[in-house]
Each structure stands twice: as C-alpha cells, then as structure tokens.
Amino acid sequence: TPPPRLPRAAKAWIAFATDAPAMPLALFITMALKRGSIGDAAEVPISLYVAAAVLPAGVLVAFRTYRSVFRFITSGVLFRSALAVLASSVLLALFNSIVLRGAVSVNAIVIFTAFGLLHIVGSRALVREWLYLRRGQKERILIYGAGVAGAQLVGALRDNGHYVPVAFVDSDRTLKGRVIAGIRVHAPGDLPRLI
C-alpha cells in the first residue's frame, strides 16, 4: 500500500519550516566564507540573521509560493519564488544599510541571494522531480500537432506525471526534425517506425 499522503497545509508548513532556518544558515555560510572563519561569521549582529529568516519567509508567503502543490509546481511558481528571494534580499540589504549601518558588505548580500536562490528554487525543483520519478512507470505517448497547443499539452502531461510525451507528429514539413519543448517533431509517415 502507498504511504498516506500529507494534507496540503502540512506540506506548506514543512516547506515553510525548512525555508525559515535555511535562509539564515545561507547568510551564516556566506559570512563564514566572506570573512574567512565561523567565528567571524558569529560576530555579525543577530538581528541580521533574524531578518534573513523573517524577510524571505514573509515575502514567499506574500508571493503565494506556499500555496502551490509541489508535484504540480510550474515554472511560473519557480519564477515567483526566485522573485520573492530577490525581493527579500533587497529588503535585507535595506535593513542592513539603514538599521545596521552597513554591518555587512553589499557583496555578502549578493552571495546570500545566490545561496537563497539555490535553496528556494533548487529545493522546489528537486522535490517536484523526485515526486515525478517516484510515481513509477509512465505511459509513453505521441502528440499530433507541434504548435502552441501541442507544446502546452507537453507541459500539462509532464506536470500530471502519468504520461511521458516522447515525440510530436506534425504534417507541417518545416517542423520535421525540430525540437519543441524538448521533444523531436516527426512526419506522419514516421508513425509506423515510432510505434
């Protein structure tokens, strides 16, 4: 029997509980690398670490990134997550500049942003792929029509997780051999060979 599924709210809290400590950890690692030691990283005002936890979490909530179901997370949600990290980094830079009078350099905030992007976007993409692969054997399908609707169908089928689009078939000779949405386009005459 498959393991029981967690409710959507529980998954959102798990993501939130992962992000909240990961962001100040990213700042701590940034400071340790930038300053050359863990001891020097520990001398950074604690309020900056608190802000590194609160600001990204708040902005991610404001950008509604925790509402997405991980297995159906789209590139649009990943993009919104990246924008949320960038926005929270700007707020952190303002906090550092105005409240802490530049306790850390702008370069450190930029490096923190890179680590934050790696965690937030990378973790979500990895969870989505893990959930996609965990579902087991997928049904391989061909799609007739390599236009805009066909490319959109590929995205929907990939997000669904039950099907793997393996080829496009299209009667437009100019499309033959091209790759659209990562899938090669074939002529209708190639159908017997593809099946």
Accessible surface in RSA format (square Angstrom, percent):
REM  Atomic radii and reference values for relative SASA: ProtOr
REM  Chains: A
REM  Algorithm: Lee & Richards
REM  Probe-radius: 1.40
REM  Slices: 20
REM RES _ NUM      All-atoms   Total-Side   Main-Chain    Non-polar    All polar
REM                ABS   REL    ABS   REL    ABS   REL    ABS   REL    ABS   REL
RES THR A   1   178.75 127.1 106.23 107.7  72.52 172.8  85.52 114.9  93.23 140.9
RES PRO A   2   117.50  85.6  98.31  89.6  19.19  69.7 104.41  86.2  13.09  81.4
RES PRO A   3    92.94  67.7  79.03  72.0  13.91  50.6  85.49  70.6   7.45  46.3
RES PRO A   4   130.58  95.2 104.24  95.0  26.34  95.8 115.75  95.6  14.83  92.2
RES ARG A   5   171.97  72.2 140.95  71.9  31.01  73.8  61.75  84.4 110.22  66.8
RES LEU A   6    92.15  51.3  84.31  60.3   7.84  19.7  84.70  59.5   7.45  20.0
RES PRO A   7    89.98  65.6  77.59  70.7  12.39  45.0  89.90  74.2   0.07   0.5
RES ARG A   8   140.32  58.9 131.06  66.8   9.25  22.0  57.91  79.1  82.40  49.9
RES ALA A   9    66.22  60.9  57.39  88.6   8.83  20.1  63.71  89.7   2.51   6.6
RES ALA A  10    32.45  29.8  24.29  37.5   8.16  18.6  31.13  43.8   1.32   3.5
RES LYS A  11    65.17  31.8  62.70  38.5   2.47   5.9  37.54  33.8  27.63  29.4
RES ALA A  12    23.68  21.8  19.97  30.8   3.71   8.4  22.66  31.9   1.02   2.7
RES TRP A  13   170.30  68.3 168.89  81.7   1.40   3.3 141.25  75.3  29.05  47.1
RES ILE A  14    96.50  54.9  93.74  69.8   2.77   6.7  95.95  69.1   0.55   1.5
RES ALA A  15     9.39   8.6   3.00   4.6   6.39  14.5   9.39  13.2   0.00   0.0
RES PHE A  16    59.49  29.8  59.49  36.8   0.00   0.0  59.49  36.1   0.00   0.0
RES ALA A  17    61.26  56.3  48.12  74.3  13.14  29.9  53.28  75.0   7.98  21.2
RES THR A  18    67.63  48.1  60.75  61.6   6.88  16.4  49.42  66.4  18.21  27.5
RES ASP A  19     2.61   1.8   2.44   2.4   0.17   0.4   0.91   2.1   1.70   1.7
RES ALA A  20    25.31  23.3  24.50  37.8   0.81   1.8  25.16  35.4   0.16   0.4
RES PRO A  21    80.55  58.7  70.84  64.6   9.71  35.3  76.59  63.2   3.97  24.7
RES ALA A  22    20.12  18.5  14.23  22.0   5.89  13.4  17.12  24.1   3.01   8.0
RES MET A  23     1.06   0.5   1.06   0.7   0.00   0.0   1.06   0.9   0.00   0.0
RES PRO A  24    22.44  16.4  21.45  19.6   0.99   3.6  22.01  18.2   0.43   2.7
RES LEU A  25   101.28  56.4  97.36  69.6   3.92   9.9 100.55  70.6   0.73   2.0
RES ALA A  26     8.60   7.9   5.57   8.6   3.03   6.9   8.40  11.8   0.20   0.5
RES LEU A  27     0.00   0.0   0.00   0.0   0.00   0.0   0.00   0.0   0.00   0.0
RES PHE A  28    56.10  28.1  56.10  34.7   0.00   0.0  56.10  34.0   0.00   0.0
RES ILE A  29    73.47  41.8  72.62  54.1   0.85   2.0  73.47  52.9   0.00   0.0
RES THR A  30     0.25   0.2   0.00   0.0   0.25   0.6   0.00   0.0   0.25   0.4
RES MET A  31     2.19   1.1   2.19   1.5   0.00   0.0   2.19   1.9   0.00   0.0
RES ALA A  32    18.23  16.8  14.02  21.6   4.21   9.6  14.40  20.3   3.83  10.2
RES LEU A  33   123.41  68.7  98.65  70.6  24.76  62.2 101.54  71.3  21.87  58.9
RES LYS A  34    90.53  44.2  55.64  34.1  34.90  83.1  22.96  20.7  67.58  72.0
RES ARG A  35    89.35  37.5  64.43  32.8  24.91  59.3  28.25  38.6  61.09  37.0
RES GLY A  36    64.71  79.8   0.00   N/A  64.71  79.8  33.10  90.8  31.61  70.8
RES SER A  37    48.70  41.2  40.06  53.5   8.63  19.9  43.54  92.7   5.16   7.2
RES ILE A  38   121.33  69.0 117.75  87.7   3.58   8.6 117.75  84.8   3.58   9.7
RES GLY A  39    44.60  55.0   0.00   N/A  44.60  55.0  37.24 102.2   7.36  16.5
RES ASP A  40    53.45  37.4  53.42  53.2   0.03   0.1   5.59  13.2  47.85  47.7
RES ALA A  41     0.00   0.0   0.00   0.0   0.00   0.0   0.00   0.0   0.00   0.0
RES ALA A  42    68.40  62.9  41.80  64.5  26.60  60.5  45.34  63.8  23.06  61.1
RES GLU A  43   131.17  75.3 101.43  76.7  29.75  70.8  42.37  81.9  88.81  72.5
RES VAL A  44     4.90   3.2   0.00   0.0   4.90  11.8   0.47   0.4   4.43  12.0
RES PRO A  45    50.31  36.7  39.97  36.4  10.34  37.6  50.31  41.5   0.00   0.0
RES ILE A  46   131.25  74.7 126.61  94.3   4.64  11.2 126.80  91.3   4.45  12.1
RES SER A  47    41.99  35.5  37.57  50.1   4.42  10.2  36.56  77.8   5.43   7.6
RES LEU A  48     0.00   0.0   0.00   0.0   0.00   0.0   0.00   0.0   0.00   0.0
RES TYR A  49    22.88  10.7  21.87  12.4   1.01   2.6  22.20  16.7   0.68   0.8
RES VAL A  50    83.41  54.9  79.98  72.4   3.42   8.2  83.35  72.4   0.06   0.2
RES ALA A  51     9.79   9.0   5.47   8.4   4.32   9.8   9.62  13.5   0.17   0.4
RES ALA A  52     0.02   0.0   0.00   0.0   0.02   0.1   0.02   0.0   0.00   0.0
RES ALA A  53    21.96  20.2  20.64  31.8   1.32   3.0  20.95  29.5   1.01   2.7
RES VAL A  54    93.46  61.5  88.37  80.0   5.09  12.3  92.18  80.1   1.28   3.5
RES LEU A  55    42.79  23.8  41.06  29.4   1.73   4.4  42.68  30.0   0.11   0.3
RES PRO A  56     2.12   1.5   2.03   1.9   0.08   0.3   2.12   1.7   0.00   0.0
RES ALA A  57     6.33   5.8   5.38   8.3   0.95   2.2   5.55   7.8   0.78   2.1
RES GLY A  58    39.18  48.3   0.00   N/A  39.18  48.3  33.37  91.6   5.80  13.0
RES VAL A  59    17.22  11.3  16.35  14.8   0.87   2.1  17.10  14.9   0.12   0.3
RES LEU A  60     0.67   0.4   0.67   0.5   0.00   0.0   0.67   0.5   0.00   0.0
RES VAL A  61    82.63  54.4  74.69  67.6   7.94  19.1  75.98  66.0   6.65  18.0
RES ALA A  62    76.13  70.0  43.57  67.2  32.55  74.1  54.63  76.9  21.49  56.9
RES PHE A  63    65.18  32.6  56.83  35.2   8.36  21.7  63.68  38.6   1.50   4.3
RES ARG A  64   132.56  55.7 130.10  66.3   2.46   5.9  46.87  64.1  85.70  51.9
RES THR A  65     4.58   3.3   0.02   0.0   4.56  10.9   0.02   0.0   4.56   6.9
RES TYR A  66    24.73  11.5  16.78   9.5   7.95  20.7  20.01  15.0   4.72   5.8
RES ARG A  67   142.88  60.0 136.25  69.5   6.64  15.8  44.33  60.6  98.56  59.7
RES SER A  68    24.72  20.9   9.88  13.2  14.84  34.2  10.71  22.8  14.01  19.6
RES VAL A  69    34.50  22.7  28.40  25.7   6.10  14.7  30.85  26.8   3.66   9.9
RES PHE A  70    32.31  16.2  31.30  19.4   1.01   2.6  31.30  19.0   1.01   2.9
RES ARG A  71    64.70  27.2  59.45  30.3   5.25  12.5  10.77  14.7  53.93  32.7
RES PHE A  72    87.87  44.0  80.69  50.0   7.17  18.7  80.88  49.0   6.98  20.0
RES ILE A  73     3.27   1.9   2.38   1.8   0.89   2.1   3.27   2.4   0.00   0.0
RES THR A  74    57.13  40.6  55.53  56.3   1.60   3.8  49.01  65.8   8.12  12.3
RES SER A  75    86.96  73.5  79.81 106.5   7.15  16.5  45.42  96.7  41.54  58.2
RES GLY A  76    38.30  47.2   0.00   N/A  38.30  47.2  34.70  95.2   3.61   8.1
RES VAL A  77    14.42   9.5  14.30  12.9   0.12   0.3  14.30  12.4   0.12   0.3
RES LEU A  78    22.92  12.8  22.05  15.8   0.86   2.2  22.43  15.8   0.48   1.3
RES PHE A  79   128.78  64.4 123.64  76.6   5.13  13.4 128.22  77.7   0.56   1.6
RES ARG A  80    87.85  36.9  87.85  44.8   0.00   0.0  40.84  55.8  47.01  28.5
RES SER A  81     0.00   0.0   0.00   0.0   0.00   0.0   0.00   0.0   0.00   0.0
RES ALA A  82    22.41  20.6  22.41  34.6   0.00   0.0  22.41  31.6   0.00   0.0
RES LEU A  83    70.69  39.4  68.72  49.2   1.97   5.0  68.72  48.3   1.97   5.3
RES ALA A  84     0.16   0.1   0.00   0.0   0.16   0.4   0.02   0.0   0.13   0.4
RES VAL A  85     0.29   0.2   0.03   0.0   0.25   0.6   0.29   0.2   0.00   0.0
RES LEU A  86    78.34  43.6  77.23  55.3   1.11   2.8  77.65  54.5   0.69   1.9
RES ALA A  87    35.22  32.4  26.47  40.8   8.75  19.9  33.56  47.3   1.66   4.4
RES SER A  88     0.48   0.4   0.04   0.1   0.44   1.0   0.07   0.2   0.41   0.6
RES SER A  89     6.07   5.1   5.67   7.6   0.40   0.9   5.92  12.6   0.15   0.2
RES VAL A  90    91.51  60.2  88.97  80.5   2.54   6.1  91.37  79.4   0.14   0.4
RES LEU A  91    75.45  42.0  72.48  51.9   2.96   7.4  72.50  50.9   2.94   7.9
RES LEU A  92     1.04   0.6   1.04   0.7   0.00   0.0   1.04   0.7   0.00   0.0
RES ALA A  93    30.73  28.3  27.86  43.0   2.87   6.5  28.43  40.0   2.30   6.1
RES LEU A  94    90.09  50.2  89.58  64.1   0.51   1.3  90.06  63.2   0.04   0.1
RES PHE A  95    53.10  26.6  47.19  29.2   5.91  15.4  52.18  31.6   0.92   2.6
RES ASN A  96     6.36   4.4   6.36   6.1   0.00   0.0   0.00   0.0   6.36   6.1
RES SER A  97    65.07  55.0  54.50  72.7  10.57  24.4  21.45  45.7  43.62  61.1
RES ILE A  98   114.88  65.4 105.70  78.7   9.19  22.1 109.34  78.7   5.54  15.0
RES VAL A  99    90.99  59.9  66.26  60.0  24.73  59.6  71.51  62.1  19.48  52.8
RES LEU A 100    35.73  19.9  19.80  14.2  15.93  40.0  23.98  16.8  11.75  31.6
RES ARG A 101   201.54  84.6 172.51  87.9  29.03  69.1  66.89  91.4 134.65  81.6
RES GLY A 102    43.99  54.3   0.00   N/A  43.99  54.3  19.29  52.9  24.70  55.3
RES ALA A 103    32.32  29.7   8.02  12.4  24.29  55.3  19.39  27.3  12.93  34.2
RES VAL A 104     6.46   4.3   0.00   0.0   6.46  15.6   3.15   2.7   3.31   9.0
RES SER A 105    52.84  44.7  36.92  49.3  15.93  36.7  46.47  98.9   6.38   8.9
RES VAL A 106   109.92  72.3 106.80  96.7   3.13   7.5 106.87  92.9   3.06   8.3
RES ASN A 107    90.18  62.2  88.33  85.4   1.85   4.5  10.85  26.1  79.33  76.7
RES ALA A 108     0.19   0.2   0.19   0.3   0.00   0.0   0.19   0.3   0.00   0.0
RES ILE A 109     7.92   4.5   7.92   5.9   0.00   0.0   7.92   5.7   0.00   0.0
RES VAL A 110    92.81  61.1  90.28  81.7   2.54   6.1  91.47  79.5   1.34   3.6
RES ILE A 111    66.57  37.9  64.47  48.0   2.10   5.1  66.53  47.9   0.04   0.1
RES PHE A 112     0.44   0.2   0.44   0.3   0.00   0.0   0.44   0.3   0.00   0.0
RES THR A 113    16.55  11.8  16.55  16.8   0.00   0.0  13.76  18.5   2.78   4.2
RES ALA A 114    59.02  54.3  49.89  77.0   9.13  20.8  53.97  76.0   5.06  13.4
RES PHE A 115    59.78  29.9  56.87  35.2   2.91   7.6  56.93  34.5   2.85   8.1
RES GLY A 116     0.00   0.0   0.00   N/A   0.00   0.0   0.00   0.0   0.00   0.0
RES LEU A 117    51.08  28.4  49.10  35.1   1.98   5.0  49.64  34.9   1.44   3.9
RES LEU A 118   126.37  70.4 116.63  83.4   9.73  24.5 122.59  86.1   3.78  10.2
RES HIS A 119    40.20  22.0  32.38  22.5   7.82  20.0  25.40  26.2  14.80  17.2
RES ILE A 120     0.00   0.0   0.00   0.0   0.00   0.0   0.00   0.0   0.00   0.0
RES VAL A 121    38.67  25.4  38.67  35.0   0.00   0.0  38.67  33.6   0.00   0.0
RES GLY A 122    20.88  25.8   0.00   N/A  20.88  25.8  20.08  55.1   0.81   1.8
RES SER A 123    33.44  28.3  26.95  36.0   6.49  14.9  28.71  61.1   4.73   6.6
RES ARG A 124     4.39   1.8   4.31   2.2   0.08   0.2   0.37   0.5   4.02   2.4
RES ALA A 125    27.59  25.4  27.39  42.3   0.19   0.4  27.59  38.9   0.00   0.0
RES LEU A 126   129.06  71.9 125.99  90.1   3.07   7.7 126.59  88.9   2.47   6.7
RES VAL A 127    57.60  37.9  56.26  50.9   1.34   3.2  57.55  50.0   0.05   0.1
RES ARG A 128    51.84  21.8  51.53  26.3   0.31   0.7   9.61  13.1  42.23  25.6
RES GLU A 129    76.90  44.1  76.90  58.2   0.00   0.0  36.90  71.4  40.00  32.7
RES TRP A 130   143.67  57.7 140.04  67.8   3.64   8.5 117.62  62.7  26.06  42.3
RES LEU A 131    32.15  17.9  31.36  22.4   0.79   2.0  31.36  22.0   0.79   2.1
RES TYR A 132    43.06  20.1  42.89  24.4   0.17   0.4  37.64  28.3   5.42   6.7
RES LEU A 133   129.26  72.0 113.00  80.8  16.26  40.9 113.54  79.7  15.72  42.3
RES ARG A 134   130.89  55.0 100.09  51.0  30.80  73.3  43.90  60.0  86.99  52.7
RES ARG A 135    69.85  29.3  35.44  18.1  34.41  81.9  38.54  52.7  31.31  19.0
RES GLY A 136    42.03  51.8   0.00   N/A  42.03  51.8  35.77  98.2   6.25  14.0
RES GLN A 137   170.42  95.3 132.51  96.8  37.91  90.3  63.89 136.0 106.52  80.8
RES LYS A 138    21.95  10.7  14.69   9.0   7.26  17.3  13.39  12.1   8.55   9.1
RES GLU A 139   108.63  62.4  98.29  74.4  10.34  24.6  37.02  71.6  71.61  58.5
RES ARG A 140   163.05  68.5 140.05  71.4  23.00  54.8  46.56  63.6 116.49  70.6
RES ILE A 141    41.28  23.5  35.05  26.1   6.23  15.0  41.28  29.7   0.00   0.0
RES LEU A 142    56.21  31.3  31.11  22.3  25.10  63.1  31.11  21.8  25.10  67.5
RES ILE A 143     8.23   4.7   5.46   4.1   2.76   6.7   8.23   5.9   0.00   0.0
RES TYR A 144   145.95  68.1 116.80  66.5  29.15  75.8  98.30  73.9  47.65  58.7
RES GLY A 145    20.92  25.8   0.00   N/A  20.92  25.8  20.70  56.8   0.21   0.5
RES ALA A 146     3.63   3.3   0.00   0.0   3.63   8.3   0.00   0.0   3.63   9.6
RES GLY A 147    41.20  50.8   0.00   N/A  41.20  50.8  37.46 102.8   3.75   8.4
RES VAL A 148   117.38  77.2 108.27  98.0   9.11  21.9 111.88  97.2   5.50  14.9
RES ALA A 149    77.88  71.6  68.62 105.9   9.25  21.0  70.23  98.9   7.65  20.3
RES GLY A 150     7.64   9.4   0.00   N/A   7.64   9.4   4.23  11.6   3.40   7.6
RES ALA A 151    32.28  29.7  25.24  38.9   7.04  16.0  25.60  36.1   6.68  17.7
RES GLN A 152   123.70  69.2 109.50  80.0  14.20  33.8  46.62  99.2  77.09  58.5
RES LEU A 153    80.32  44.7  76.37  54.6   3.95   9.9  79.91  56.1   0.42   1.1
RES VAL A 154     0.83   0.5   0.83   0.8   0.00   0.0   0.83   0.7   0.00   0.0
RES GLY A 155    32.41  40.0   0.00   N/A  32.41  40.0  31.89  87.5   0.52   1.2
RES ALA A 156    59.66  54.9  46.29  71.4  13.36  30.4  53.19  74.9   6.46  17.1
RES LEU A 157    24.95  13.9  24.84  17.8   0.11   0.3  24.95  17.5   0.00   0.0
RES ARG A 158    93.70  39.3  90.05  45.9   3.65   8.7  34.36  47.0  59.34  36.0
RES ASP A 159    41.33  28.9  38.44  38.3   2.89   6.8  12.19  28.7  29.14  29.1
RES ASN A 160    59.79  41.2  52.55  50.8   7.24  17.4   9.89  23.8  49.90  48.2
RES GLY A 161     0.32   0.4   0.00   N/A   0.32   0.4   0.00   0.0   0.32   0.7
RES HIS A 162   109.46  59.8 102.22  71.0   7.24  18.5  58.78  60.6  50.68  59.0
RES TYR A 163    77.50  36.2  77.50  44.1   0.00   0.0  30.50  22.9  47.00  57.9
RES VAL A 164    46.31  30.5  46.31  41.9   0.00   0.0  46.31  40.2   0.00   0.0
RES PRO A 165     8.34   6.1   0.95   0.9   7.39  26.9   0.95   0.8   7.39  46.0
RES VAL A 166    50.55  33.3  25.27  22.9  25.28  60.9  29.85  25.9  20.70  56.1
RES ALA A 167     3.16   2.9   2.96   4.6   0.20   0.5   2.96   4.2   0.20   0.5
RES PHE A 168     0.12   0.1   0.12   0.1   0.00   0.0   0.12   0.1   0.00   0.0
RES VAL A 169     2.59   1.7   2.59   2.3   0.00   0.0   2.59   2.3   0.00   0.0
RES ASP A 170    20.21  14.2  18.32  18.2   1.90   4.5   0.95   2.2  19.26  19.2
RES SER A 171    75.09  63.5  57.11  76.2  17.98  41.4  28.03  59.7  47.06  65.9
RES ASP A 172    64.11  44.9  54.35  54.1   9.76  23.1  24.69  58.1  39.43  39.3
RES ARG A 173   218.33  91.7 198.74 101.3  19.59  46.6  75.18 102.8 143.15  86.8
RES THR A 174   107.80  76.7  86.22  87.4  21.58  51.4  85.73 115.2  22.07  33.4
RES LEU A 175    26.42  14.7  26.42  18.9   0.00   0.0  26.42  18.6   0.00   0.0
RES LYS A 176   113.84  55.5  94.27  57.8  19.57  46.6  50.84  45.8  63.00  67.1
RES GLY A 177    36.04  44.4   0.00   N/A  36.04  44.4  25.53  70.0  10.51  23.5
RES ARG A 178   137.05  57.5 130.45  66.5   6.60  15.7  37.20  50.8  99.85  60.5
RES VAL A 179    84.24  55.4  54.56  49.4  29.68  71.5  54.56  47.4  29.68  80.5
RES ILE A 180    35.45  20.2  32.16  24.0   3.30   7.9  35.45  25.5   0.00   0.0
RES ALA A 181    45.01  41.4  13.28  20.5  31.73  72.2  34.07  48.0  10.94  29.0
RES GLY A 182    64.17  79.1   0.00   N/A  64.17  79.1  28.45  78.1  35.73  80.0
RES ILE A 183     7.17   4.1   4.43   3.3   2.74   6.6   7.17   5.2   0.00   0.0
RES ARG A 184   118.87  49.9 114.16  58.2   4.71  11.2  34.75  47.5  84.12  51.0
RES VAL A 185     0.96   0.6   0.08   0.1   0.88   2.1   0.08   0.1   0.88   2.4
RES HIS A 186    25.90  14.2  25.74  17.9   0.15   0.4  13.58  14.0  12.31  14.3
RES ALA A 187    25.73  23.7  25.64  39.6   0.08   0.2  25.73  36.2   0.00   0.0
RES PRO A 188    51.25  37.4  44.71  40.8   6.54  23.8  45.01  37.2   6.24  38.8
RES GLY A 189    66.70  82.3   0.00   N/A  66.70  82.3  42.23 115.9  24.47  54.8
RES ASP A 190    24.30  17.0  22.57  22.5   1.73   4.1   1.73   4.1  22.57  22.5
RES LEU A 191    59.24  33.0  59.24  42.4   0.00   0.0  59.24  41.6   0.00   0.0
RES PRO A 192   109.10  79.5  83.13  75.8  25.97  94.4  91.22  75.3  17.88 111.1
RES ARG A 193   166.89  70.1 132.78  67.7  34.10  81.2  83.49 114.1  83.39  50.5
RES LEU A 194    49.12  27.4  18.57  13.3  30.56  76.8  21.55  15.1  27.58  74.2
RES ILE A 195   158.83  90.4 103.42  77.0  55.41 133.6 118.41  85.3  40.42 109.7
END  Absolute sums over single chains surface
CHAIN  1 A    11376.4       9336.8       2039.6       7900.8       3475.6
END  Absolute sums over all chains
TOTAL         11376.4       9336.8       2039.6       7900.8       3475.6
